[in-house]
């Protein structure tokens, strides 16, 4: 049975990779910011199923580890990814524009950091769903498997 660290590592890798794929049309620095955001978010999202249903035994898997709810939620999120990323990227662009239009060094720095953080958030959006799915996939491959809807079904 995969443990916490395995889920965290796999979630980070899956999240970072997913964010990088979704950032393929971004300039290199912004794609890097989105990949880092996806990696960090993926590390956490890859452990959420066990945070919601603690792994006290191999029978702990219930609704949060189930295939059907995970597939439904992931489908919903992935349909929204493009519009959410567009929102974050637009906000980041405005921050970069503000940084370019001011002479104040501190304001420039803060706007650039805010823009990069917004790109990190854009990378986190698809990473969260993909990393959660990675957790369910790892558990599904274990001898106990995962339920379809809830424990016992």
Secondary structure, DSSP 8 states (H G I E B T S, - for coil): ---HHHHHHHHHHHHHHHHHHHTTTS-HHHHHHHHHHHHHHHHHHTTHHHHHS--SSTT---GGG-HHHHHHHHHHHHHHHHHHHHHHHHHHHHHHHHHHH---HHHHHHHHHHHHHHHHHHHHHHHHHHHHHHHHHHHHTSTT---SSSTT-
